[in-house]
Amino acid sequence: MFTQEEGTLEVFRLVVGPDEVEAEAEGSITEYLIERGALYGNKLGREKKKVKEFDVVKDPLSGGWVLIFMCERCYY
């Protein structure tokens, strides 16, 4: 029998480039990344995914940021 605790996490990534941050950020870079992450998290929620873990990693090659979302699929 499958229970919610035994579910497999799915990984979703959002890549935010430095040019996007420069063009779109009205405040600090941190504020923009939090806002962008919240918008993407809401999008995942509308697709019946529950965010369990979240991380932001700076990409050393591009200078951008990778927002990583570990999600569980909600079947109800």
All heavy atoms as a GROMACS GRO file, in nm:
protein
  611
    1MET      N    1   0.084  -0.118   0.000
    1MET     CA    2   0.000   0.000   0.000
    1MET      C    3   0.088   0.124   0.000
    1MET      O    4   0.187   0.131   0.071
    1MET     CB    5  -0.092  -0.001   0.122
    1MET     CG    6  -0.171   0.127   0.135
    1MET     SD    7  -0.277   0.128   0.280
    1MET     CE    8  -0.416   0.044   0.212
    2PHE      N    9   0.054   0.221  -0.081
    2PHE     CA   10   0.131   0.345  -0.094
    2PHE      C   11   0.076   0.450   0.003
    2PHE      O   12  -0.043   0.475   0.007
    2PHE     CB   13   0.119   0.396  -0.238
    2PHE     CG   14   0.192   0.524  -0.260
    2PHE    CD1   15   0.328   0.523  -0.285
    2PHE    CD2   16   0.126   0.645  -0.255
    2PHE    CE1   17   0.396   0.641  -0.307
    2PHE    CE2   18   0.194   0.763  -0.277
    2PHE     CZ   19   0.329   0.761  -0.302
    3THR      N   20   0.164   0.504   0.083
    3THR     CA   21   0.124   0.614   0.172
    3THR      C   22   0.200   0.740   0.133
    3THR      O   23   0.302   0.733   0.063
    3THR     CB   24   0.152   0.581   0.319
    3THR    OG1   25   0.293   0.567   0.336
    3THR    CG2   26   0.081   0.454   0.363
    4GLN      N   27   0.152   0.853   0.178
    4GLN     CA   28   0.213   0.981   0.145
    4GLN      C   29   0.358   0.989   0.193
    4GLN      O   30   0.443   1.047   0.128
    4GLN     CB   31   0.131   1.094   0.208
    4GLN     CG   32   0.167   1.232   0.160
    4GLN     CD   33   0.125   1.259   0.018
    4GLN    OE1   34   0.051   1.183  -0.044
    4GLN    NE2   35   0.172   1.367  -0.037
    5GLU      N   36   0.390   0.926   0.307
    5GLU     CA   37   0.526   0.931   0.360
    5GLU      C   38   0.625   0.853   0.274
    5GLU      O   39   0.744   0.878   0.280
    5GLU     CB   40   0.530   0.876   0.504
    5GLU     CG   41   0.468   0.968   0.607
    5GLU     CD   42   0.315   0.968   0.602
    5GLU    OE1   43   0.255   0.864   0.572
    5GLU    OE2   44   0.257   1.075   0.626
    6GLU      N   45   0.578   0.757   0.198
    6GLU     CA   46   0.666   0.676   0.115
    6GLU      C   47   0.685   0.735  -0.024
    6GLU      O   48   0.750   0.676  -0.108
    6GLU     CB   49   0.608   0.535   0.101
    6GLU     CG   50   0.598   0.460   0.232
    6GLU     CD   51   0.522   0.330   0.216
    6GLU    OE1   52   0.487   0.294   0.103
    6GLU    OE2   53   0.497   0.264   0.318
    7GLY      N   54   0.628   0.851  -0.048
    7GLY     CA   55   0.632   0.911  -0.181
    7GLY      C   56   0.773   0.951  -0.223
    7GLY      O   57   0.862   0.975  -0.142
    8THR      N   58   0.792   0.956  -0.352
    8THR     CA   59   0.919   0.996  -0.409
    8THR      C   60   0.917   1.146  -0.436
    8THR      O   61   0.818   1.200  -0.484
    8THR     CB   62   0.942   0.920  -0.542
    8THR    OG1   63   0.933   0.781  -0.517
    8THR    CG2   64   1.076   0.954  -0.600
    9LEU      N   65   1.026   1.212  -0.405
    9LEU     CA   66   1.036   1.355  -0.430
    9LEU      C   67   1.077   1.379  -0.576
    9LEU      O   68   1.161   1.308  -0.631
    9LEU     CB   69   1.136   1.420  -0.336
    9LEU     CG   70   1.101   1.418  -0.189
    9LEU    CD1   71   1.213   1.482  -0.108
    9LEU    CD2   72   0.971   1.490  -0.163
   10GLU      N   73   1.017   1.479  -0.637
   10GLU     CA   74   1.052   1.520  -0.771
   10GLU      C   75   1.132   1.649  -0.760
   10GLU      O   76   1.104   1.733  -0.676
   10GLU     CB   77   0.927   1.545  -0.854
   10GLU     CG   78   0.838   1.425  -0.870
   10GLU     CD   79   0.711   1.459  -0.948
   10GLU    OE1   80   0.722   1.518  -1.056
   10GLU    OE2   81   0.603   1.427  -0.898
   11VAL      N   82   1.230   1.667  -0.846
   11VAL     CA   83   1.315   1.785  -0.843
   11VAL      C   84   1.279   1.876  -0.960
   11VAL      O   85   1.270   1.832  -1.075
   11VAL     CB   86   1.464   1.747  -0.851
   11VAL    CG1   87   1.552   1.871  -0.854
   11VAL    CG2   88   1.502   1.657  -0.737
   12PHE      N   89   1.257   2.004  -0.928
   12PHE     CA   90   1.231   2.106  -1.029
   12PHE      C   91   1.333   2.216  -1.010
   12PHE      O   92   1.367   2.252  -0.897
   12PHE     CB   93   1.089   2.162  -1.014
   12PHE     CG   94   0.983   2.061  -1.040
   12PHE    CD1   95   0.933   1.983  -0.937
   12PHE    CD2   96   0.934   2.041  -1.168
   12PHE    CE1   97   0.836   1.887  -0.960
   12PHE    CE2   98   0.838   1.945  -1.193
   12PHE     CZ   99   0.789   1.869  -1.088
   13ARG      N  100   1.383   2.271  -1.120
   13ARG     CA  101   1.483   2.376  -1.112
   13ARG      C  102   1.435   2.499  -1.188
   13ARG      O  103   1.372   2.489  -1.292
   13ARG     CB  104   1.614   2.329  -1.175
   13ARG     CG  105   1.680   2.219  -1.100
   13ARG     CD  106   1.805   2.173  -1.169
   13ARG     NE  107   1.767   2.121  -1.302
   13ARG     CZ  108   1.848   2.109  -1.403
   13ARG    NH1  109   1.974   2.144  -1.391
   13ARG    NH2  110   1.808   2.061  -1.517
   14LEU      N  111   1.467   2.613  -1.133
   14LEU     CA  112   1.442   2.740  -1.200
   14LEU      C  113   1.576   2.811  -1.208
   14LEU      O  114   1.640   2.836  -1.106
   14LEU     CB  115   1.342   2.825  -1.121
   14LEU     CG  116   1.317   2.966  -1.173
   14LEU    CD1  117   1.251   2.962  -1.310
   14LEU    CD2  118   1.232   3.043  -1.075
   15VAL      N  119   1.622   2.841  -1.329
   15VAL     CA  120   1.750   2.908  -1.348
   15VAL      C  121   1.723   3.056  -1.371
   15VAL      O  122   1.645   3.093  -1.459
   15VAL     CB  123   1.826   2.847  -1.469
   15VAL    CG1  124   1.957   2.918  -1.489
   15VAL    CG2  125   1.846   2.698  -1.448
   16VAL      N  126   1.787   3.138  -1.289
   16VAL     CA  127   1.771   3.283  -1.299
   16VAL      C  128   1.908   3.340  -1.337
   16VAL      O  129   2.004   3.328  -1.261
   16VAL     CB  130   1.723   3.344  -1.165
   16VAL    CG1  131   1.709   3.494  -1.177
   16VAL    CG2  132   1.593   3.281  -1.121
   17GLY      N  133   1.915   3.400  -1.454
   17GLY     CA  134   2.040   3.455  -1.504
   17GLY      C  135   2.071   3.591  -1.445
   17GLY      O  136   1.982   3.663  -1.400
   18PRO      N  137   2.199   3.630  -1.446
   18PRO     CA  138   2.237   3.759  -1.392
   18PRO      C  139   2.176   3.876  -1.469
   18PRO      O  140   2.144   3.979  -1.410
   18PRO     CB  141   2.389   3.759  -1.400
   18PRO     CG  142   2.425   3.652  -1.497
   18PRO     CD  143   2.312   3.553  -1.496
   19ASP      N  144   2.157   3.859  -1.600
   19ASP     CA  145   2.096   3.966  -1.680
   19ASP      C  146   1.949   3.987  -1.642
   19ASP      O  147   1.900   4.100  -1.639
   19ASP     CB  148   2.108   3.937  -1.830
   19ASP     CG  149   2.058   3.800  -1.868
   19ASP    OD1  150   2.047   3.712  -1.780
   19ASP    OD2  151   2.028   3.778  -1.987
   20GLU      N  152   1.877   3.878  -1.607
   20GLU     CA  153   1.739   3.890  -1.563
   20GLU      C  154   1.731   3.965  -1.430
   20GLU      O  155   1.647   4.052  -1.411
   20GLU     CB  156   1.676   3.751  -1.546
   20GLU     CG  157   1.534   3.755  -1.492
   20GLU     CD  158   1.475   3.618  -1.465
   20GLU    OE1  159   1.528   3.518  -1.513
   20GLU    OE2  160   1.374   3.614  -1.394
   21VAL      N  161   1.822   3.932  -1.340
   21VAL     CA  162   1.824   3.998  -1.209
   21VAL      C  163   1.852   4.148  -1.225
   21VAL      O  164   1.785   4.231  -1.165
   21VAL     CB  165   1.928   3.932  -1.115
   21VAL    CG1  166   1.944   4.012  -0.987
   21VAL    CG2  167   1.887   3.790  -1.084
   22GLU      N  168   1.949   4.182  -1.310
   22GLU     CA  169   1.982   4.323  -1.332
   22GLU      C  170   1.864   4.400  -1.392
   22GLU      O  171   1.838   4.513  -1.355
   22GLU     CB  172   2.103   4.335  -1.425
   22GLU     CG  173   2.233   4.296  -1.360
   22GLU     CD  174   2.349   4.303  -1.458
   22GLU    OE1  175   2.334   4.362  -1.567
   22GLU    OE2  176   2.456   4.248  -1.426
   23ALA      N  177   1.793   4.337  -1.485
   23ALA     CA  178   1.683   4.405  -1.553
   23ALA      C  179   1.556   4.413  -1.468
   23ALA      O  180   1.483   4.512  -1.475
   23ALA     CB  181   1.653   4.333  -1.684
   24GLU      N  182   1.527   4.311  -1.388
   24GLU     CA  183   1.399   4.301  -1.320
   24GLU      C  184   1.400   4.341  -1.173
   24GLU      O  185   1.297   4.379  -1.119
   24GLU     CB  186   1.346   4.158  -1.332
   24GLU     CG  187   1.322   4.112  -1.474
   24GLU     CD  188   1.210   4.187  -1.544
   24GLU    OE1  189   1.115   4.229  -1.476
   24GLU    OE2  190   1.220   4.205  -1.665
   25ALA      N  191   1.515   4.327  -1.106
   25ALA     CA  192   1.520   4.351  -0.961
   25ALA      C  193   1.501   4.499  -0.931
   25ALA      O  194   1.570   4.584  -0.985
   25ALA     CB  195   1.651   4.302  -0.904
   26GLU      N  196   1.403   4.527  -0.844
   26GLU     CA  197   1.381   4.665  -0.800
   26GLU      C  198   1.453   4.691  -0.668
   26GLU      O  199   1.487   4.805  -0.638
   26GLU     CB  200   1.232   4.690  -0.784
   26GLU     CG  201   1.158   4.682  -0.916
   26GLU     CD  202   1.008   4.696  -0.899
   26GLU    OE1  203   0.961   4.717  -0.786
   26GLU    OE2  204   0.938   4.684  -1.001
   27GLY      N  205   1.472   4.587  -0.588
   27GLY     CA  206   1.542   4.599  -0.460
   27GLY      C  207   1.673   4.523  -0.468
   27GLY      O  208   1.747   4.531  -0.566
   28SER      N  209   1.698   4.445  -0.365
   28SER     CA  210   1.821   4.366  -0.362
   28SER      C  211   1.804   4.237  -0.443
   28SER      O  212   1.693   4.196  -0.477
   28SER     CB  213   1.858   4.332  -0.218
   28SER     OG  214   1.766   4.240  -0.164
   29ILE      N  215   1.916   4.173  -0.470
   29ILE     CA  216   1.915   4.046  -0.542
   29ILE      C  217   1.841   3.941  -0.460
   29ILE      O  218   1.761   3.863  -0.513
   29ILE     CB  219   2.058   4.000  -0.573
   29ILE    CG1  220   2.122   4.095  -0.674
   29ILE    CG2  221   2.062   3.858  -0.624
   29ILE    CD1  222   2.269   4.072  -0.699
   30THR      N  223   1.863   3.940  -0.329
   30THR     CA  224   1.797   3.844  -0.241
   30THR      C  225   1.646   3.858  -0.247
   30THR      O  226   1.573   3.759  -0.257
   30THR     CB  227   1.846   3.861  -0.096
   30THR    OG1  228   1.988   3.849  -0.094
   30THR    CG2  229   1.784   3.758  -0.004
   31GLU      N  230   1.598   3.982  -0.242
   31GLU     CA  231   1.453   4.005  -0.250
   31GLU      C  232   1.396   3.953  -0.381
   31GLU      O  233   1.290   3.891  -0.384
   31GLU     CB  234   1.422   4.154  -0.238
   31GLU     CG  235   1.442   4.212  -0.102
   31GLU     CD  236   1.424   4.363  -0.100
   31GLU    OE1  237   1.403   4.424  -0.206
   31GLU    OE2  238   1.431   4.420   0.010
   32TYR      N  239   1.467   3.977  -0.491
   32TYR     CA  240   1.420   3.931  -0.621
   32TYR      C  241   1.416   3.778  -0.627
   32TYR      O  242   1.319   3.720  -0.676
   32TYR     CB  243   1.507   3.985  -0.734
   32TYR     CG  244   1.458   3.940  -0.869
   32TYR    CD1  245   1.344   3.996  -0.923
   32TYR    CD2  246   1.522   3.839  -0.939
   32TYR    CE1  247   1.295   3.952  -1.046
   32TYR    CE2  248   1.475   3.795  -1.061
   32TYR     CZ  249   1.361   3.852  -1.114
   32TYR     OH  250   1.313   3.808  -1.234
   33LEU      N  251   1.520   3.712  -0.576
   33LEU     CA  252   1.523   3.566  -0.580
   33LEU      C  253   1.412   3.505  -0.493
   33LEU      O  254   1.351   3.406  -0.532
   33LEU     CB  255   1.659   3.514  -0.535
   33LEU     CG  256   1.776   3.544  -0.630
   33LEU    CD1  257   1.907   3.499  -0.568
   33LEU    CD2  258   1.755   3.479  -0.765
   34ILE      N  259   1.384   3.567  -0.378
   34ILE     CA  260   1.274   3.519  -0.294
   34ILE      C  261   1.141   3.536  -0.365
   34ILE      O  262   1.057   3.446  -0.367
   34ILE     CB  263   1.275   3.592  -0.158
   34ILE    CG1  264   1.396   3.548  -0.076
   34ILE    CG2  265   1.146   3.567  -0.081
   34ILE    CD1  266   1.419   3.629   0.049
   35GLU      N  267   1.121   3.653  -0.427
   35GLU     CA  268   0.996   3.678  -0.499
   35GLU      C  269   0.979   3.581  -0.616
   35GLU      O  270   0.872   3.523  -0.636
   35GLU     CB  271   0.995   3.822  -0.551
   35GLU     CG  272   0.872   3.858  -0.631
   35GLU     CD  273   0.882   3.999  -0.688
   35GLU    OE1  274   0.945   4.085  -0.626
   35GLU    OE2  275   0.825   4.021  -0.796
   36ARG      N  276   1.086   3.561  -0.691
   36ARG     CA  277   1.083   3.471  -0.807
   36ARG      C  278   1.058   3.327  -0.762
   36ARG      O  279   0.983   3.253  -0.824
   36ARG     CB  280   1.215   3.483  -0.882
   36ARG     CG  281   1.217   3.423  -1.017
   36ARG     CD  282   1.145   3.512  -1.116
   36ARG     NE  283   1.174   3.466  -1.248
   36ARG     CZ  284   1.103   3.373  -1.312
   36ARG    NH1  285   0.997   3.323  -1.257
   36ARG    NH2  286   1.138   3.333  -1.431
   37GLY      N  287   1.122   3.288  -0.651
   37GLY     CA  288   1.102   3.154  -0.598
   37GLY      C  289   0.959   3.132  -0.550
   37GLY      O  290   0.902   3.025  -0.569
   38ALA      N  291   0.900   3.236  -0.488
   38ALA     CA  292   0.762   3.225  -0.440
   38ALA      C  293   0.666   3.210  -0.557
   38ALA      O  294   0.572   3.130  -0.552
   38ALA     CB  295   0.725   3.348  -0.358
   39LEU      N  296   0.688   3.286  -0.664
   39LEU     CA  297   0.602   3.275  -0.782
   39LEU      C  298   0.611   3.136  -0.844
   39LEU      O  299   0.510   3.076  -0.882
   39LEU     CB  300   0.639   3.381  -0.885
   39LEU     CG  301   0.606   3.525  -0.849
   39LEU    CD1  302   0.666   3.622  -0.951
   39LEU    CD2  303   0.457   3.544  -0.838
   40TYR      N  304   0.732   3.082  -0.853
   40TYR     CA  305   0.750   2.949  -0.911
   40TYR      C  306   0.692   2.842  -0.819
   40TYR      O  307   0.632   2.745  -0.865
   40TYR     CB  308   0.898   2.922  -0.939
   40TYR     CG  309   0.921   2.801  -1.025
   40TYR    CD1  310   0.884   2.802  -1.158
   40TYR    CD2  311   0.979   2.687  -0.973
   40TYR    CE1  312   0.904   2.690  -1.238
   40TYR    CE2  313   1.000   2.575  -1.052
   40TYR     CZ  314   0.962   2.577  -1.184
   40TYR     OH  315   0.982   2.467  -1.262
   41GLY      N  316   0.708   2.860  -0.686
   41GLY     CA  317   0.649   2.766  -0.590
   41GLY      C  318   0.498   2.764  -0.601
   41GLY      O  319   0.435   2.658  -0.593
   42ASN      N  320   0.436   2.881  -0.621
   42ASN     CA  321   0.291   2.887  -0.640
   42ASN      C  322   0.249   2.815  -0.767
   42ASN      O  323   0.148   2.747  -0.770
   42ASN     CB  324   0.243   3.032  -0.644
   42ASN     CG  325   0.243   3.096  -0.508
   42ASN    OD1  326   0.241   3.028  -0.406
   42ASN    ND2  327   0.249   3.227  -0.506
   43LYS      N  328   0.329   2.829  -0.872
   43LYS     CA  329   0.300   2.759  -0.998
   43LYS      C  330   0.304   2.608  -0.976
   43LYS      O  331   0.216   2.535  -1.024
   43LYS     CB  332   0.402   2.800  -1.104
   43LYS     CG  333   0.387   2.727  -1.236
   43LYS     CD  334   0.499   2.767  -1.331
   43LYS     CE  335   0.492   2.694  -1.460
   43LYS     NZ  336   0.541   2.558  -1.454
   44LEU      N  337   0.403   2.561  -0.902
   44LEU     CA  338   0.411   2.418  -0.873
   44LEU      C  339   0.292   2.373  -0.790
   44LEU      O  340   0.237   2.265  -0.812
   44LEU     CB  341   0.541   2.387  -0.799
   44LEU     CG  342   0.670   2.402  -0.880
   44LEU    CD1  343   0.791   2.388  -0.789
   44LEU    CD2  344   0.675   2.302  -0.993
   45GLY      N  345   0.247   2.456  -0.697
   45GLY     CA  346   0.130   2.424  -0.616
   45GLY      C  347   0.005   2.410  -0.698
   45GLY      O  348  -0.079   2.323  -0.673
   46ARG      N  349  -0.011   2.496  -0.799
   46ARG     CA  350  -0.127   2.486  -0.887
   46ARG      C  351  -0.123   2.358  -0.971
   46ARG      O  352  -0.226   2.310  -1.017
   46ARG     CB  353  -0.135   2.608  -0.979
   46ARG     CG  354  -0.179   2.734  -0.907
   46ARG     CD  355  -0.211   2.846  -1.002
   46ARG     NE  356  -0.099   2.881  -1.089
   46ARG     CZ  357  -0.004   2.969  -1.060
   46ARG    NH1  358  -0.005   3.032  -0.945
   46ARG    NH2  359   0.092   2.995  -1.145
   47GLU      N  360  -0.004   2.303  -0.988
   47GLU     CA  361   0.013   2.177  -1.062
   47GLU      C  362   0.009   2.056  -0.968
   47GLU      O  363   0.056   1.949  -1.002
   47GLU     CB  364   0.145   2.180  -1.138
   47GLU     CG  365   0.150   2.285  -1.246
   47GLU     CD  366   0.286   2.296  -1.313
   47GLU    OE1  367   0.379   2.220  -1.276
   47GLU    OE2  368   0.300   2.381  -1.401
   48LYS      N  369  -0.047   2.075  -0.847
   48LYS     CA  370  -0.065   1.968  -0.748
   48LYS      C  371   0.067   1.912  -0.697
   48LYS      O  372   0.082   1.792  -0.676
   48LYS     CB  373  -0.151   1.853  -0.804
   48LYS     CG  374  -0.285   1.895  -0.855
   48LYS     CD  375  -0.372   1.939  -0.742
   48LYS     CE  376  -0.512   1.969  -0.794
   48LYS     NZ  377  -0.584   2.060  -0.714
   49LYS      N  378   0.164   1.999  -0.676
   49LYS     CA  379   0.292   1.959  -0.619
   49LYS      C  380   0.312   2.036  -0.489
   49LYS      O  381   0.286   2.154  -0.482
   49LYS     CB  382   0.404   1.986  -0.716
   49LYS     CG  383   0.392   1.899  -0.840
   49LYS     CD  384   0.490   1.937  -0.945
   49LYS     CE  385   0.481   1.849  -1.065
   49LYS     NZ  386   0.357   1.858  -1.137
   50LYS      N  387   0.358   1.966  -0.387
   50LYS     CA  388   0.380   2.025  -0.255
   50LYS      C  389   0.530   2.038  -0.233
   50LYS      O  390   0.603   1.939  -0.232
   50LYS     CB  391   0.318   1.936  -0.149
   50LYS     CG  392   0.329   1.987  -0.010
   50LYS     CD  393   0.258   1.892   0.086
   50LYS     CE  394   0.266   1.941   0.228
   50LYS     NZ  395   0.203   1.847   0.320
   51VAL      N  396   0.579   2.161  -0.217
   51VAL     CA  397   0.722   2.186  -0.199
   51VAL      C  398   0.763   2.139  -0.060
   51VAL      O  399   0.710   2.185   0.040
   51VAL     CB  400   0.756   2.334  -0.219
   51VAL    CG1  401   0.903   2.360  -0.194
   51VAL    CG2  402   0.717   2.381  -0.359
   52LYS      N  403   0.857   2.047  -0.054
   52LYS     CA  404   0.907   1.993   0.073
   52LYS      C  405   1.040   2.056   0.112
   52LYS      O  406   1.066   2.078   0.229
   52LYS     CB  407   0.923   1.842   0.065
   52LYS     CG  408   0.795   1.766   0.035
   52LYS     CD  409   0.692   1.786   0.140
   52LYS     CE  410   0.711   1.688   0.251
   52LYS     NZ  411   0.609   1.697   0.355
   53GLU      N  412   1.126   2.082   0.015
   53GLU     CA  413   1.256   2.144   0.040
   53GLU      C  414   1.285   2.243  -0.072
   53GLU      O  415   1.238   2.228  -0.184
   53GLU     CB  416   1.367   2.039   0.043
   53GLU     CG  417   1.358   1.943   0.159
   53GLU     CD  418   1.474   1.844   0.160
   53GLU    OE1  419   1.587   1.884   0.125
   53GLU    OE2  420   1.450   1.728   0.193
   54PHE      N  421   1.366   2.344  -0.038
   54PHE     CA  422   1.397   2.451  -0.132
   54PHE      C  423   1.541   2.494  -0.107
   54PHE      O  424   1.586   2.501   0.007
   54PHE     CB  425   1.301   2.567  -0.110
   54PHE     CG  426   1.336   2.692  -0.185
   54PHE    CD1  427   1.306   2.703  -0.318
   54PHE    CD2  428   1.399   2.797  -0.122
   54PHE    CE1  429   1.338   2.817  -0.389
   54PHE    CE2  430   1.431   2.912  -0.191
   54PHE     CZ  431   1.401   2.922  -0.325
   55ASP      N  432   1.614   2.521  -0.213
   55ASP     CA  433   1.752   2.566  -0.198
   55ASP      C  434   1.786   2.660  -0.313
   55ASP      O  435   1.730   2.650  -0.422
   55ASP     CB  436   1.847   2.447  -0.197
   55ASP     CG  437   1.983   2.481  -0.140
   55ASP    OD1  438   1.999   2.590  -0.080
   55ASP    OD2  439   2.074   2.398  -0.152
   56VAL      N  440   1.879   2.751  -0.287
   56VAL     CA  441   1.930   2.842  -0.389
   56VAL      C  442   2.080   2.819  -0.399
   56VAL      O  443   2.150   2.820  -0.298
   56VAL     CB  444   1.903   2.990  -0.353
   56VAL    CG1  445   1.961   3.082  -0.458
   56VAL    CG2  446   1.755   3.014  -0.336
   57VAL      N  447   2.127   2.796  -0.522
   57VAL     CA  448   2.268   2.770  -0.545
   57VAL      C  449   2.318   2.868  -0.650
   57VAL      O  450   2.253   2.887  -0.754
   57VAL     CB  451   2.289   2.625  -0.595
   57VAL    CG1  452   2.435   2.597  -0.622
   57VAL    CG2  453   2.232   2.526  -0.496
   58LYS      N  454   2.431   2.932  -0.623
   58LYS     CA  455   2.491   3.022  -0.722
   58LYS      C  456   2.572   2.940  -0.821
   58LYS      O  457   2.654   2.857  -0.782
   58LYS     CB  458   2.581   3.124  -0.653
   58LYS     CG  459   2.644   3.221  -0.748
   58LYS     CD  460   2.645   3.359  -0.692
   58LYS     CE  461   2.721   3.453  -0.779
   58LYS     NZ  462   2.640   3.530  -0.865
   59ASP      N  463   2.545   2.961  -0.949
   59ASP     CA  464   2.615   2.889  -1.056
   59ASP      C  465   2.747   2.960  -1.084
   59ASP      O  466   2.746   3.074  -1.130
   59ASP     CB  467   2.528   2.884  -1.181
   59ASP     CG  468   2.593   2.806  -1.293
   59ASP    OD1  469   2.689   2.732  -1.268
   59ASP    OD2  470   2.546   2.820  -1.408
   60PRO      N  471   2.861   2.896  -1.058
   60PRO     CA  472   2.990   2.963  -1.078
   60PRO      C  473   3.024   2.990  -1.224
   60PRO      O  474   3.100   3.081  -1.253
   60PRO     CB  475   3.090   2.868  -1.014
   60PRO     CG  476   3.025   2.735  -1.013
   60PRO     CD  477   2.877   2.761  -1.006
   61LEU      N  478   2.968   2.912  -1.316
   61LEU     CA  479   3.002   2.930  -1.457
   61LEU      C  480   2.928   3.049  -1.519
   61LEU      O  481   2.987   3.131  -1.588
   61LEU     CB  482   2.971   2.803  -1.536
   61LEU     CG  483   3.054   2.681  -1.496
   61LEU    CD1  484   3.009   2.559  -1.574
   61LEU    CD2  485   3.201   2.707  -1.519
   62SER      N  486   2.798   3.058  -1.495
   62SER     CA  487   2.718   3.164  -1.558
   62SER      C  488   2.704   3.287  -1.470
   62SER      O  489   2.669   3.394  -1.520
   62SER     CB  490   2.578   3.110  -1.592
   62SER     OG  491   2.505   3.088  -1.472
   63GLY      N  492   2.728   3.273  -1.341
   63GLY     CA  493   2.707   3.385  -1.250
   63GLY      C  494   2.562   3.401  -1.209
   63GLY      O  495   2.527   3.494  -1.138
   64GLY      N  496   2.477   3.310  -1.254
   64GLY     CA  497   2.335   3.314  -1.221
   64GLY      C  498   2.305   3.231  -1.097
   64GLY      O  499   2.396   3.188  -1.026
   65TRP      N  500   2.177   3.209  -1.074
   65TRP     CA  501   2.133   3.132  -0.958
   65TRP      C  502   2.041   3.020  -1.004
   65TRP      O  503   1.964   3.036  -1.098
   65TRP     CB  504   2.057   3.222  -0.860
   65TRP     CG  505   2.145   3.324  -0.797
   65TRP    CD1  506   2.211   3.315  -0.678
   65TRP    CD2  507   2.180   3.451  -0.850
   65TRP    NE1  508   2.282   3.428  -0.654
   65TRP    CE2  509   2.266   3.514  -0.759
   65TRP    CE3  510   2.148   3.520  -0.968
   65TRP    CZ2  511   2.320   3.640  -0.779
   65TRP    CZ3  512   2.202   3.645  -0.989
   65TRP    CH2  513   2.287   3.704  -0.895
   66VAL      N  514   2.048   2.908  -0.935
   66VAL     CA  515   1.960   2.794  -0.961
   66VAL      C  516   1.875   2.774  -0.836
   66VAL      O  517   1.928   2.753  -0.727
   66VAL     CB  518   2.040   2.666  -0.993
   66VAL    CG1  519   1.946   2.550  -1.020
   66VAL    CG2  520   2.134   2.689  -1.110
   67LEU      N  521   1.743   2.786  -0.852
   67LEU     CA  522   1.649   2.762  -0.743
   67LEU      C  523   1.601   2.618  -0.757
   67LEU      O  524   1.548   2.581  -0.861
   67LEU     CB  525   1.532   2.860  -0.749
   67LEU     CG  526   1.562   3.004  -0.706
   67LEU    CD1  527   1.655   3.074  -0.802
   67LEU    CD2  528   1.435   3.081  -0.690
   68ILE      N  529   1.624   2.538  -0.654
   68ILE     CA  530   1.593   2.396  -0.659
   68ILE      C  531   1.474   2.368  -0.566
   68ILE      O  532   1.477   2.407  -0.449
   68ILE     CB  533   1.714   2.311  -0.616
   68ILE    CG1  534   1.834   2.344  -0.706
   68ILE    CG2  535   1.681   2.164  -0.618
   68ILE    CD1  536   1.964   2.286  -0.658
   69PHE      N  537   1.372   2.304  -0.620
   69PHE     CA  538   1.251   2.270  -0.546
   69PHE      C  539   1.237   2.119  -0.542
   69PHE      O  540   1.232   2.055  -0.646
   69PHE     CB  541   1.127   2.329  -0.616
   69PHE     CG  542   1.127   2.478  -0.624
   69PHE    CD1  543   1.196   2.544  -0.723
   69PHE    CD2  544   1.055   2.552  -0.532
   69PHE    CE1  545   1.196   2.682  -0.730
   69PHE    CE2  546   1.053   2.690  -0.538
   69PHE     CZ  547   1.124   2.756  -0.639
   70MET      N  548   1.229   2.062  -0.421
   70MET     CA  549   1.204   1.920  -0.403
   70MET      C  550   1.056   1.908  -0.366
   70MET      O  551   1.012   1.963  -0.265
   70MET     CB  552   1.288   1.862  -0.290
   70MET     CG  553   1.438   1.883  -0.310
   70MET     SD  554   1.509   1.768  -0.423
   70MET     CE  555   1.523   1.626  -0.321
   71CYS      N  556   0.978   1.839  -0.451
   71CYS     CA  557   0.833   1.838  -0.436
   71CYS      C  558   0.777   1.696  -0.425
   71CYS      O  559   0.834   1.602  -0.478
   71CYS     CB  560   0.767   1.904  -0.557
   71CYS     SG  561   0.816   2.074  -0.582
   72GLU      N  562   0.664   1.689  -0.356
   72GLU     CA  563   0.582   1.569  -0.349
   72GLU      C  564   0.459   1.595  -0.432
   72GLU      O  565   0.405   1.705  -0.431
   72GLU     CB  566   0.537   1.544  -0.205
   72GLU     CG  567   0.597   1.429  -0.139
   72GLU     CD  568   0.548   1.415   0.004
   72GLU    OE1  569   0.446   1.475   0.042
   72GLU    OE2  570   0.615   1.344   0.079
   73ARG      N  571   0.412   1.496  -0.503
   73ARG     CA  572   0.290   1.510  -0.580
   73ARG      C  573   0.170   1.486  -0.488
   73ARG      O  574   0.168   1.390  -0.414
   73ARG     CB  575   0.288   1.412  -0.695
   73ARG     CG  576   0.177   1.436  -0.793
   73ARG     CD  577   0.192   1.344  -0.911
   73ARG     NE  578   0.316   1.374  -0.980
   73ARG     CZ  579   0.321   1.421  -1.104
   73ARG    NH1  580   0.211   1.442  -1.170
   73ARG    NH2  581   0.436   1.445  -1.161
   74CYS      N  582   0.074   1.575  -0.492
   74CYS     CA  583  -0.049   1.560  -0.412
   74CYS      C  584  -0.158   1.500  -0.500
   74CYS      O  585  -0.189   1.553  -0.607
   74CYS     CB  586  -0.096   1.695  -0.358
   74CYS     SG  587   0.019   1.769  -0.242
   75TYR      N  588  -0.216   1.390  -0.455
   75TYR     CA  589  -0.318   1.321  -0.535
   75TYR      C  590  -0.459   1.352  -0.492
   75TYR      O  591  -0.553   1.296  -0.543
   75TYR     CB  592  -0.293   1.169  -0.529
   75TYR     CG  593  -0.165   1.130  -0.598
   75TYR    CD1  594  -0.049   1.102  -0.524
   75TYR    CD2  595  -0.159   1.124  -0.735
   75TYR    CE1  596   0.069   1.068  -0.587
   75TYR    CE2  597  -0.041   1.088  -0.799
   75TYR     CZ  598   0.073   1.060  -0.725
   75TYR     OH  599   0.188   1.027  -0.788
   76TYR      N  600  -0.478   1.442  -0.398
   76TYR     CA  601  -0.613   1.474  -0.354
   76TYR      C  602  -0.656   1.609  -0.405
   76TYR      O  603  -0.586   1.686  -0.458
   76TYR     CB  604  -0.624   1.469  -0.201
   76TYR     CG  605  -0.519   1.545  -0.129
   76TYR    CD1  606  -0.536   1.679  -0.100
   76TYR    CD2  607  -0.400   1.484  -0.091
   76TYR    CE1  608  -0.438   1.749  -0.033
   76TYR    CE2  609  -0.303   1.553  -0.025
   76TYR     CZ  610  -0.322   1.687   0.004
   76TYR     OH  611  -0.225   1.757   0.071
   0.00000   0.00000   0.00000
